[in-house]
Amino acid sequence: MKYLNRNTWRIGALGATFVVAAAGATLAQEKAVTIGLTSDPSHLYPLAGEELSSNIMYYHLYDALVSRSPELEFGPGLAESWENLDDVTWRFKLRDGVTFHNGNAFTAADVVYTVEKARASIRPDLVANVASVKAVDDLTVEITTPKPYAVLPNDLAELLILDEEYTEQTGDEKMDLKPMGTGPYMLEEWIKEEKLVLTAFGDYWGGAPAIQTVTFRPITNPATRTAALLTGEVDVIQDLAVRDVDRVKSEDRFQVITRPSLLNVVLAMDTREKSPTIEGKNPMTDQRVREAIARAIDMDAINKIVMNGLATPSAQFVPEAHLGFVDGMDFREMYPVDIEKAKELLADAGYPDGFTMTLDATNNRYVNDAQIAQALASMLAKINVNLELNIMPKSNFWGYIRVPTENSSLIMSGWDVPSGDAGSMYGALFYSRDKKEGYGQVNRGSYSNAEMDALLDKADSTPDIAKRDEYLQEATKILMADIPMIPMHYEQDVYAARKGVTLVPRVDKFISAFEMDVD
């Protein structure tokens, strides 16, 4: 089974077991936990912006119509069930008896309001595939899509529902300081850059949280985060530094918890005839050159030496459970490390002496990103592809590599797909640029393949989830053969906690106190 039970999408039959079960114990005994994050949230209002620390808070304070389990299985949230009335019309039956933290009843009017509010916000992408929404009655909503769209519930798991009356009275600017949702926790206190405190919502529809008080502390420095754990200032930290893993493991009072993340570190190659940092014609227009580069990169060595074993080489562009993943296909097996073969490919393509270009990379976005860039330079030098490193902080990086990528020939970045569907990634990264609105917006390699575009169009126009999977798998096969981008590795999410804390890491990297317990 891939990512979900296909029938769930058609009849909304998946029970809410994983939601309710996550609550665990009741409030019989007051429990508290302190969690060290890598940064303070930027916002508490879910239509104000998106980044990890903010996302973590959103899902404590708010709920979506569709819930997403720690393993990215979708099921009922504020909507108990859903069904297709026709190819473009979905009917959602809402959960009765749900209240916002202020006591206001949750109704269909709040869903309609949230959709329209998102459309007019800086996050219209959340409702990009919603043509219209209407309240049939207080507990029934109908949503239409512009065309048949099989994965609308995926999108709705990202849309957190607002209290219409409260939001209108409070105003967008104050919603960061006075959030109001239906989620398992309420905001108690937020002293920016110091601490954020949440308290349990006792009337939560999914059952009262086991942990009553959750304190989040932003600790940006990795060494300071580790020290805060070891001295007992915090109970849990995210992103334990690779260099501190063995040290924490050696302490009997603590545990290190890891899991492969969704974040796929990738290497995007410019496919334009003329590339900004390459003299003459761009060699990477030739698939043989792209394959040579792939065969020169030893991801096992990078994992062992640079990542201390805390990475998982990427088989494809999305993880195994996602729609679009092709069983039995592995990039490393298709293009194993072979320096002599790589040199032959370069010579056949007309570049026996190699060439020089610049690699753009960050030094503070991905785990050991600057060291990975240096390792890539050493590896490609073996086939006479000389990389001049342009390493910069992430604050400069995203603007520098922005499409139409006038500065870049080779880019190391990352991509994750929490929707569990390769279509969103492929449409953004590999659809021909400037051909279709909303597609190819981050196609930094200027890749263009008419067959690929056609498959993505078909995938986005079918109401049949199985057919969508078939189209996306065919698209994956094209990408694996063409190699416009090299999938490198999935980062390992690394947490550390004192013993007595129950923490099961989520695939999407969100830390959820609702899914935790402490003794």
TORZA-460661 format. One record per residue (C-alpha): x, y, z; residue number from 1. Coordinates in nm, 2 decimals, decimal comma, padded with zeros to 4 digits. Example, Ala and Ser with C-alpha at 12.3 -4.5 7.8 and 13.67 -1.06 7.14 Angstrom:
[[01,23; -00,45; 00,78]; 1]
[[01,37; -00,11; 00,71]; 2]
# end
This chain:
[[00,00; 00,00; 00,00]; 1]
[[00,13; 00,34; -00,09]; 2]
[[00,09; 00,63; 00,16]; 3]
[[-00,29; 00,58; 00,20]; 4]
[[-00,57; 00,35; 00,14]; 5]
[[-00,71; 00,47; -00,19]; 6]
[[-01,07; 00,40; -00,09]; 7]
[[-01,03; 00,65; 00,20]; 8]
[[-01,03; 00,93; -00,05]; 9]
[[-01,36; 00,82; -00,21]; 10]
[[-01,57; 00,75; 00,10]; 11]
[[-01,39; 00,92; 00,39]; 12]
[[-01,40; 00,60; 00,58]; 13]
[[-01,07; 00,61; 00,76]; 14]
[[-01,15; 00,63; 01,13]; 15]
[[-01,01; 00,89; 01,36]; 16]
[[-00,83; 00,63; 01,57]; 17]
[[-00,49; 00,77; 01,53]; 18]
[[-00,61; 01,11; 01,63]; 19]
[[-00,78; 01,01; 01,95]; 20]
[[-00,53; 00,74; 02,04]; 21]
[[-00,25; 01,00; 02,03]; 22]
[[-00,40; 01,18; 02,32]; 23]
[[-00,31; 00,89; 02,55]; 24]
[[-00,37; 00,96; 02,91]; 25]
[[-00,63; 01,21; 03,05]; 26]
[[-00,56; 01,50; 03,28]; 27]
[[-00,56; 01,29; 03,59]; 28]
[[-00,20; 01,39; 03,66]; 29]
[[-00,06; 01,73; 03,56]; 30]
[[00,24; 01,69; 03,34]; 31]
[[00,47; 01,94; 03,18]; 32]
[[00,75; 01,94; 02,92]; 33]
[[01,01; 02,19; 02,80]; 34]
[[01,12; 02,16; 02,43]; 35]
[[01,43; 02,33; 02,28]; 36]
[[01,37; 02,45; 01,93]; 37]
[[01,62; 02,58; 01,67]; 38]
[[01,43; 02,91; 01,64]; 39]
[[01,14; 03,11; 01,77]; 40]
[[00,83; 03,09; 01,56]; 41]
[[00,78; 03,39; 01,33]; 42]
[[00,40; 03,37; 01,35]; 43]
[[00,11; 03,21; 01,54]; 44]
[[-00,14; 03,32; 01,28]; 45]
[[-00,14; 03,04; 01,01]; 46]
[[-00,21; 03,27; 00,72]; 47]
[[00,09; 03,50; 00,80]; 48]
[[00,37; 03,28; 00,68]; 49]
[[00,53; 02,94; 00,67]; 50]
[[00,85; 02,80; 00,84]; 51]
[[00,91; 02,50; 01,06]; 52]
[[00,89; 02,66; 01,41]; 53]
[[00,57; 02,85; 01,32]; 54]
[[00,42; 02,54; 01,16]; 55]
[[00,48; 02,34; 01,48]; 56]
[[00,28; 02,60; 01,68]; 57]
[[00,00; 02,62; 01,43]; 58]
[[-00,08; 02,25; 01,47]; 59]
[[-00,09; 02,28; 01,84]; 60]
[[-00,34; 02,57; 01,83]; 61]
[[-00,55; 02,49; 01,52]; 62]
[[-00,70; 02,20; 01,33]; 63]
[[-00,77; 02,12; 00,97]; 64]
[[-01,06; 01,94; 00,81]; 65]
[[-00,82; 01,65; 00,73]; 66]
[[-00,57; 01,52; 00,99]; 67]
[[-00,23; 01,40; 00,91]; 68]
[[-00,08; 01,12; 01,13]; 69]
[[00,29; 01,10; 01,23]; 70]
[[00,34; 00,86; 00,94]; 71]
[[00,15; 01,10; 00,70]; 72]
[[-00,16; 00,89; 00,68]; 73]
[[-00,46; 01,11; 00,62]; 74]
[[-00,79; 01,08; 00,80]; 75]
[[-01,08; 01,27; 00,95]; 76]
[[-01,00; 01,59; 01,14]; 77]
[[-01,26; 01,86; 01,18]; 78]
[[-01,44; 01,68; 00,89]; 79]
[[-01,57; 01,33; 00,99]; 80]
[[-01,60; 01,21; 00,64]; 81]
[[-01,60; 01,32; 00,27]; 82]
[[-01,72; 01,20; -00,06]; 83]
[[-01,72; 01,29; -00,43]; 84]
[[-02,06; 01,40; -00,56]; 85]
[[-01,91; 01,42; -00,91]; 86]
[[-01,56; 01,46; -01,06]; 87]
[[-01,52; 01,82; -00,93]; 88]
[[-01,75; 01,84; -00,63]; 89]
[[-01,65; 01,72; -00,28]; 90]
[[-01,89; 01,71; 00,02]; 91]
[[-01,74; 01,72; 00,37]; 92]
[[-01,94; 01,63; 00,68]; 93]
[[-01,81; 01,83; 00,97]; 94]
[[-01,77; 01,70; 01,33]; 95]
[[-02,05; 01,80; 01,56]; 96]
[[-01,98; 01,96; 01,91]; 97]
[[-01,64; 02,11; 01,83]; 98]
[[-01,56; 02,44; 01,99]; 99]
[[-01,29; 02,70; 01,95]; 100]
[[-01,09; 02,79; 02,26]; 101]
[[-01,32; 03,08; 02,33]; 102]
[[-01,63; 02,86; 02,34]; 103]
[[-01,76; 02,95; 01,99]; 104]
[[-01,91; 02,66; 01,80]; 105]
[[-01,72; 02,54; 01,49]; 106]
[[-01,95; 02,54; 01,19]; 107]
[[-01,94; 02,53; 00,81]; 108]
[[-01,94; 02,91; 00,80]; 109]
[[-01,59; 02,90; 00,96]; 110]
[[-01,47; 02,68; 00,68]; 111]
[[-01,61; 02,90; 00,41]; 112]
[[-01,45; 03,20; 00,58]; 113]
[[-01,11; 03,04; 00,61]; 114]
[[-01,10; 02,94; 00,24]; 115]
[[-01,18; 03,29; 00,13]; 116]
[[-00,95; 03,44; 00,39]; 117]
[[-00,66; 03,23; 00,26]; 118]
[[-00,74; 03,32; -00,10]; 119]
[[-00,69; 03,69; -00,01]; 120]
[[-00,38; 03,63; 00,21]; 121]
[[-00,01; 03,57; 00,13]; 122]
[[-00,10; 03,20; 00,13]; 123]
[[-00,33; 03,15; -00,17]; 124]
[[-00,14; 02,84; -00,25]; 125]
[[-00,34; 02,67; 00,03]; 126]
[[-00,66; 02,69; -00,17]; 127]
[[-00,51; 02,70; -00,53]; 128]
[[-00,72; 02,40; -00,63]; 129]
[[-01,04; 02,53; -00,47]; 130]
[[-01,28; 02,69; -00,72]; 131]
[[-01,57; 02,75; -00,48]; 132]
[[-01,69; 02,66; -00,13]; 133]
[[-02,03; 02,68; 00,02]; 134]
[[-02,20; 02,59; 00,34]; 135]
[[-02,49; 02,34; 00,28]; 136]
[[-02,58; 02,35; 00,65]; 137]
[[-02,40; 02,41; 00,97]; 138]
[[-02,22; 02,08; 00,95]; 139]
[[-02,18; 02,03; 00,57]; 140]
[[-01,95; 02,20; 00,33]; 141]
[[-01,93; 02,15; -00,05]; 142]
[[-01,60; 02,23; -00,23]; 143]
[[-01,55; 02,24; -00,60]; 144]
[[-01,22; 02,22; -00,79]; 145]
[[-01,15; 02,38; -01,12]; 146]
[[-01,10; 02,03; -01,27]; 147]
[[-01,10; 01,68; -01,14]; 148]
[[-00,84; 01,67; -00,87]; 149]
[[-00,79; 01,35; -00,68]; 150]
[[-00,58; 01,48; -00,39]; 151]
[[-00,78; 01,77; -00,26]; 152]
[[-00,79; 01,62; 00,10]; 153]
[[-00,41; 01,64; 00,09]; 154]
[[-00,43; 02,01; 00,04]; 155]
[[-00,69; 02,06; 00,30]; 156]
[[-00,47; 01,90; 00,57]; 157]
[[-00,26; 02,22; 00,53]; 158]
[[-00,56; 02,46; 00,57]; 159]
[[-00,61; 02,54; 00,94]; 160]
[[-00,95; 02,66; 01,03]; 161]
[[-01,02; 03,00; 01,18]; 162]
[[-01,30; 03,13; 01,40]; 163]
[[-01,47; 03,38; 01,16]; 164]
[[-01,63; 03,60; 01,44]; 165]
[[-01,31; 03,61; 01,65]; 166]
[[-01,07; 03,67; 01,35]; 167]
[[-01,28; 03,95; 01,22]; 168]
[[-01,30; 04,12; 01,56]; 169]
[[-00,93; 04,07; 01,64]; 170]
[[-00,78; 04,16; 01,30]; 171]
[[-00,49; 03,99; 01,12]; 172]
[[-00,21; 04,19; 01,29]; 173]
[[-00,32; 04,08; 01,64]; 174]
[[-00,38; 03,72; 01,55]; 175]
[[-00,01; 03,64; 01,61]; 176]
[[-00,05; 03,75; 01,97]; 177]
[[-00,40; 03,63; 02,02]; 178]
[[-00,45; 03,30; 01,82]; 179]
[[-00,78; 03,13; 01,84]; 180]
[[-00,83; 02,78; 01,71]; 181]
[[-00,98; 02,44; 01,79]; 182]
[[-00,65; 02,27; 01,86]; 183]
[[-00,54; 02,07; 02,16]; 184]
[[-00,35; 02,36; 02,31]; 185]
[[-00,41; 02,73; 02,39]; 186]
[[-00,15; 03,01; 02,41]; 187]
[[-00,06; 03,10; 02,77]; 188]
[[00,24; 03,32; 02,72]; 189]
[[00,48; 03,43; 02,45]; 190]
[[00,80; 03,62; 02,54]; 191]
[[00,96; 03,65; 02,20]; 192]
[[01,31; 03,49; 02,17]; 193]
[[01,28; 03,36; 02,53]; 194]
[[00,98; 03,12; 02,57]; 195]
[[00,64; 03,03; 02,44]; 196]
[[00,40; 02,85; 02,68]; 197]
[[00,09; 02,65; 02,58]; 198]
[[-00,17; 02,50; 02,81]; 199]
[[-00,40; 02,20; 02,73]; 200]
[[-00,75; 02,27; 02,60]; 201]
[[-00,96; 02,04; 02,82]; 202]
[[-01,25; 02,04; 02,58]; 203]
[[-01,05; 01,93; 02,28]; 204]
[[-01,26; 01,71; 02,05]; 205]
[[-00,98; 01,45; 02,02]; 206]
[[-00,95; 01,40; 02,39]; 207]
[[-00,76; 01,60; 02,65]; 208]
[[-00,38; 01,60; 02,60]; 209]
[[-00,17; 01,39; 02,83]; 210]
[[00,07; 01,68; 02,89]; 211]
[[-00,09; 01,99; 03,03]; 212]
[[00,18; 02,25; 03,00]; 213]
[[00,43; 02,28; 02,71]; 214]
[[00,71; 02,53; 02,71]; 215]
[[00,90; 02,60; 02,39]; 216]
[[01,24; 02,76; 02,41]; 217]
[[01,43; 02,89; 02,11]; 218]
[[01,79; 02,79; 02,13]; 219]
[[01,96; 02,87; 01,80]; 220]
[[02,31; 02,76; 01,88]; 221]
[[02,35; 02,38; 01,85]; 222]
[[02,61; 02,35; 02,13]; 223]
[[02,39; 02,56; 02,36]; 224]
[[02,09; 02,33; 02,28]; 225]
[[02,29; 02,03; 02,37]; 226]
[[02,41; 02,19; 02,69]; 227]
[[02,05; 02,29; 02,79]; 228]
[[01,95; 01,93; 02,76]; 229]
[[02,24; 01,79; 02,96]; 230]
[[02,19; 02,04; 03,24]; 231]
[[01,82; 01,97; 03,26]; 232]
[[01,70; 02,31; 03,14]; 233]
[[01,49; 02,14; 02,87]; 234]
[[01,35; 01,79; 02,83]; 235]
[[01,37; 01,76; 02,45]; 236]
[[01,57; 01,92; 02,17]; 237]
[[01,53; 01,91; 01,80]; 238]
[[01,83; 01,89; 01,56]; 239]
[[02,09; 01,75; 01,79]; 240]
[[02,42; 01,83; 01,62]; 241]
[[02,58; 01,54; 01,45]; 242]
[[02,90; 01,60; 01,65]; 243]
[[02,71; 01,57; 01,98]; 244]
[[02,53; 01,24; 01,91]; 245]
[[02,79; 01,01; 02,06]; 246]
[[02,83; 01,24; 02,36]; 247]
[[02,46; 01,23; 02,44]; 248]
[[02,43; 00,86; 02,38]; 249]
[[02,71; 00,81; 02,64]; 250]
[[02,49; 00,97; 02,91]; 251]
[[02,26; 00,71; 03,07]; 252]
[[02,00; 00,98; 03,15]; 253]
[[01,93; 01,07; 02,79]; 254]
[[01,82; 00,91; 02,46]; 255]
[[01,89; 01,00; 02,10]; 256]
[[01,59; 00,94; 01,86]; 257]
[[01,63; 00,95; 01,49]; 258]
[[01,43; 00,89; 01,17]; 259]
[[01,48; 00,97; 00,80]; 260]
[[01,32; 01,30; 00,72]; 261]
[[01,12; 01,40; 00,41]; 262]
[[01,39; 01,65; 00,32]; 263]
[[01,57; 01,53; 00,01]; 264]
[[01,90; 01,72; -00,05]; 265]
[[01,93; 01,75; -00,43]; 266]
[[02,17; 01,88; -00,70]; 267]
[[01,99; 02,08; -00,97]; 268]
[[02,18; 02,11; -01,31]; 269]
[[02,12; 02,39; -01,55]; 270]
[[02,00; 02,26; -01,89]; 271]
[[02,00; 02,58; -02,08]; 272]
[[02,23; 02,62; -02,39]; 273]
[[02,41; 02,90; -02,22]; 274]
[[02,48; 02,87; -01,85]; 275]
[[02,59; 03,17; -01,63]; 276]
[[02,91; 03,02; -01,49]; 277]
[[03,03; 02,81; -01,79]; 278]
[[03,23; 02,93; -02,08]; 279]
[[03,09; 02,84; -02,42]; 280]
[[02,81; 02,59; -02,46]; 281]
[[02,67; 02,43; -02,15]; 282]
[[02,78; 02,07; -02,13]; 283]
[[02,49; 01,98; -01,91]; 284]
[[02,25; 02,00; -02,20]; 285]
[[02,38; 01,65; -02,28]; 286]
[[02,23; 01,37; -02,07]; 287]
[[02,57; 01,19; -02,08]; 288]
[[02,73; 01,47; -01,90]; 289]
[[02,46; 01,47; -01,63]; 290]
[[02,50; 01,10; -01,59]; 291]
[[02,88; 01,14; -01,56]; 292]
[[02,83; 01,38; -01,28]; 293]
[[02,59; 01,14; -01,11]; 294]
[[02,84; 00,85; -01,14]; 295]
[[03,12; 01,06; -00,98]; 296]
[[02,92; 01,13; -00,66]; 297]
[[02,97; 00,88; -00,38]; 298]
[[02,68; 00,93; -00,14]; 299]
[[02,79; 00,64; 00,08]; 300]
[[03,12; 00,82; 00,14]; 301]
[[02,94; 01,15; 00,21]; 302]
[[02,70; 00,98; 00,45]; 303]
[[02,99; 00,80; 00,64]; 304]
[[03,24; 01,08; 00,65]; 305]
[[03,04; 01,40; 00,64]; 306]
[[02,71; 01,30; 00,79]; 307]
[[02,84; 01,05; 01,05]; 308]
[[02,60; 00,79; 00,92]; 309]
[[02,30; 01,02; 00,98]; 310]
[[02,16; 01,04; 00,63]; 311]
[[01,98; 00,80; 00,39]; 312]
[[02,08; 00,80; 00,03]; 313]
[[01,79; 00,89; -00,19]; 314]
[[01,65; 00,62; -00,42]; 315]
[[01,42; 00,86; -00,60]; 316]
[[01,29; 01,22; -00,57]; 317]
[[01,02; 01,13; -00,32]; 318]
[[01,01; 00,86; -00,04]; 319]
[[00,88; 00,51; -00,10]; 320]
[[00,53; 00,57; 00,05]; 321]
[[00,45; 00,87; -00,18]; 322]
[[00,24; 00,87; -00,49]; 323]
[[00,47; 00,86; -00,79]; 324]
[[00,74; 00,63; -00,63]; 325]
[[00,83; 00,34; -00,86]; 326]
[[00,89; 00,02; -00,67]; 327]
[[01,23; -00,14; -00,74]; 328]
[[01,39; 00,17; -00,90]; 329]
[[01,70; 00,31; -00,72]; 330]
[[01,91; 00,60; -00,85]; 331]
[[02,22; 00,46; -00,69]; 332]
[[02,18; 00,12; -00,86]; 333]
[[02,11; 00,29; -01,20]; 334]
[[02,41; 00,51; -01,17]; 335]
[[02,67; 00,35; -00,93]; 336]
[[02,99; 00,53; -00,86]; 337]
[[03,22; 00,46; -01,16]; 338]
[[03,49; 00,72; -01,23]; 339]
[[03,61; 00,55; -01,55]; 340]
[[03,26; 00,52; -01,69]; 341]
[[03,20; 00,89; -01,60]; 342]
[[03,52; 00,99; -01,79]; 343]
[[03,40; 00,79; -02,09]; 344]
[[03,06; 00,96; -02,09]; 345]
[[03,23; 01,30; -02,08]; 346]
[[03,46; 01,21; -02,37]; 347]
[[03,17; 01,07; -02,57]; 348]
[[02,98; 01,40; -02,52]; 349]
[[03,28; 01,60; -02,64]; 350]
[[03,44; 01,70; -02,31]; 351]
[[03,74; 01,47; -02,25]; 352]
[[03,91; 01,74; -02,05]; 353]
[[03,61; 01,83; -01,84]; 354]
[[03,50; 02,18; -01,77]; 355]
[[03,46; 02,44; -01,49]; 356]
[[03,14; 02,58; -01,33]; 357]
[[03,02; 02,72; -01,00]; 358]
[[02,83; 02,53; -00,73]; 359]
[[02,59; 02,75; -00,53]; 360]
[[02,52; 02,61; -00,18]; 361]
[[02,43; 02,72; 00,18]; 362]
[[02,63; 02,70; 00,50]; 363]
[[02,35; 02,71; 00,75]; 364]
[[02,04; 02,55; 00,59]; 365]
[[02,11; 02,18; 00,57]; 366]
[[02,30; 01,95; 00,80]; 367]
[[02,67; 02,00; 00,72]; 368]
[[02,58; 02,17; 00,39]; 369]
[[02,91; 02,35; 00,34]; 370]
[[03,11; 02,03; 00,41]; 371]
[[02,89; 01,84; 00,16]; 372]
[[02,97; 02,10; -00,11]; 373]
[[03,34; 02,06; -00,04]; 374]
[[03,30; 01,69; -00,07]; 375]
[[03,12; 01,73; -00,41]; 376]
[[03,41; 01,94; -00,54]; 377]
[[03,66; 01,68; -00,45]; 378]
[[03,46; 01,40; -00,61]; 379]
[[03,39; 01,58; -00,93]; 380]
[[03,75; 01,69; -00,96]; 381]
[[03,83; 01,32; -01,03]; 382]
[[03,65; 01,35; -01,36]; 383]
[[03,79; 01,69; -01,44]; 384]
[[03,47; 01,88; -01,36]; 385]
[[03,60; 02,16; -01,15]; 386]
[[03,36; 02,32; -00,91]; 387]
[[03,42; 02,67; -00,78]; 388]
[[03,23; 02,69; -00,46]; 389]
[[02,99; 02,98; -00,39]; 390]
[[02,88; 02,91; -00,04]; 391]
[[02,65; 03,16; 00,14]; 392]
[[02,40; 03,19; 00,43]; 393]
[[02,04; 03,09; 00,36]; 394]
[[01,93; 03,45; 00,40]; 395]
[[02,12; 03,53; 00,08]; 396]
[[02,08; 03,20; -00,10]; 397]
[[01,71; 03,19; -00,18]; 398]
[[01,72; 03,53; -00,35]; 399]
[[02,04; 03,44; -00,54]; 400]
[[01,90; 03,13; -00,69]; 401]
[[01,55; 03,26; -00,76]; 402]
[[01,40; 03,16; -01,09]; 403]
[[01,50; 03,25; -01,37]; 404]
[[01,83; 03,16; -01,20]; 405]
[[02,04; 03,42; -01,39]; 406]
[[02,34; 03,34; -01,16]; 407]
[[02,35; 02,96; -01,13]; 408]
[[02,47; 02,66; -01,32]; 409]
[[02,47; 02,40; -01,04]; 410]
[[02,26; 02,44; -00,72]; 411]
[[02,25; 02,23; -00,40]; 412]
[[01,92; 02,27; -00,22]; 413]
[[01,65; 02,05; -00,06]; 414]
[[01,29; 01,97; -00,11]; 415]
[[01,03; 01,78; 00,09]; 416]
[[00,68; 01,67; 00,00]; 417]
[[00,46; 01,64; 00,32]; 418]
[[00,15; 01,60; 00,10]; 419]
[[00,27; 01,25; 00,02]; 420]
[[00,23; 01,32; -00,35]; 421]
[[00,51; 01,37; -00,60]; 422]
[[00,29; 01,58; -00,82]; 423]
[[00,34; 01,90; -00,62]; 424]
[[00,72; 01,86; -00,64]; 425]
[[00,73; 01,77; -01,01]; 426]
[[00,49; 02,05; -01,11]; 427]
[[00,71; 02,30; -00,93]; 428]
[[01,06; 02,17; -01,01]; 429]
[[01,03; 02,00; -01,35]; 430]
[[00,73; 02,15; -01,54]; 431]
[[00,85; 02,37; -01,84]; 432]
[[00,88; 02,72; -01,72]; 433]
[[00,64; 03,00; -01,83]; 434]
[[00,41; 02,74; -02,00]; 435]
[[00,14; 02,71; -01,74]; 436]
[[00,04; 02,94; -01,46]; 437]
[[00,15; 02,80; -01,12]; 438]
[[00,38; 02,54; -01,26]; 439]
[[00,76; 02,54; -01,30]; 440]
[[00,79; 02,83; -01,06]; 441]
[[01,11; 02,68; -00,90]; 442]
[[01,24; 02,50; -01,21]; 443]
[[01,59; 02,63; -01,14]; 444]
[[01,75; 02,40; -01,40]; 445]
[[01,52; 02,52; -01,68]; 446]
[[01,43; 02,16; -01,76]; 447]
[[01,17; 02,11; -02,03]; 448]
[[01,02; 01,79; -02,15]; 449]
[[00,69; 01,79; -02,34]; 450]
[[00,62; 01,43; -02,24]; 451]
[[00,68; 01,51; -01,87]; 452]
[[00,45; 01,82; -01,89]; 453]
[[00,17; 01,61; -02,05]; 454]
[[00,19; 01,34; -01,78]; 455]
[[00,17; 01,60; -01,51]; 456]
[[-00,13; 01,76; -01,68]; 457]
[[-00,30; 01,42; -01,69]; 458]
[[-00,22; 01,35; -01,32]; 459]
[[-00,37; 01,69; -01,22]; 460]
[[-00,69; 01,63; -01,42]; 461]
[[-00,80; 01,28; -01,30]; 462]
[[-01,03; 01,21; -01,01]; 463]
[[-00,89; 00,86; -00,99]; 464]
[[-00,61; 00,84; -00,73]; 465]
[[-00,47; 00,51; -00,88]; 466]
[[-00,45; 00,67; -01,23]; 467]
[[-00,28; 00,97; -01,08]; 468]
[[-00,02; 00,74; -00,92]; 469]
[[00,03; 00,57; -01,26]; 470]
[[00,09; 00,91; -01,44]; 471]
[[00,33; 01,02; -01,17]; 472]
[[00,52; 00,70; -01,18]; 473]
[[00,57; 00,74; -01,55]; 474]
[[00,70; 01,09; -01,48]; 475]
[[00,94; 00,95; -01,23]; 476]
[[01,08; 00,71; -01,49]; 477]
[[01,14; 01,00; -01,73]; 478]
[[01,32; 01,20; -01,46]; 479]
[[01,54; 00,90; -01,35]; 480]
[[01,65; 00,86; -01,72]; 481]
[[01,70; 01,22; -01,80]; 482]
[[01,87; 01,32; -01,47]; 483]
[[01,79; 01,69; -01,47]; 484]
[[01,85; 01,67; -01,09]; 485]
[[02,04; 01,43; -00,88]; 486]
[[01,87; 01,30; -00,56]; 487]
[[02,14; 01,29; -00,30]; 488]
[[02,02; 01,20; 00,05]; 489]
[[01,74; 01,24; 00,30]; 490]
[[01,85; 01,41; 00,61]; 491]
[[01,80; 01,23; 00,94]; 492]
[[01,59; 01,41; 01,19]; 493]
[[01,78; 01,38; 01,52]; 494]
[[01,62; 01,45; 01,85]; 495]
[[01,75; 01,41; 02,20]; 496]
[[01,54; 01,38; 02,52]; 497]
[[01,58; 01,29; 02,88]; 498]
[[01,47; 00,94; 02,96]; 499]
[[01,11; 00,93; 03,07]; 500]
[[00,99; 01,13; 02,77]; 501]
[[00,80; 00,94; 02,51]; 502]
[[00,86; 01,09; 02,16]; 503]
[[00,79; 00,93; 01,83]; 504]
[[00,93; 01,16; 01,56]; 505]
[[00,69; 01,26; 01,28]; 506]
[[00,78; 01,23; 00,91]; 507]
[[00,70; 01,59; 00,86]; 508]
[[00,94; 01,70; 01,14]; 509]
[[00,67; 01,87; 01,34]; 510]
[[00,70; 01,82; 01,71]; 511]
[[00,36; 01,75; 01,86]; 512]
[[00,32; 01,76; 02,24]; 513]
[[-00,03; 01,60; 02,18]; 514]
[[00,15; 01,29; 02,06]; 515]
[[00,40; 01,29; 02,35]; 516]
[[00,40; 01,18; 02,72]; 517]
[[00,63; 01,23; 03,01]; 518]
[[00,67; 01,04; 03,34]; 519]
# end
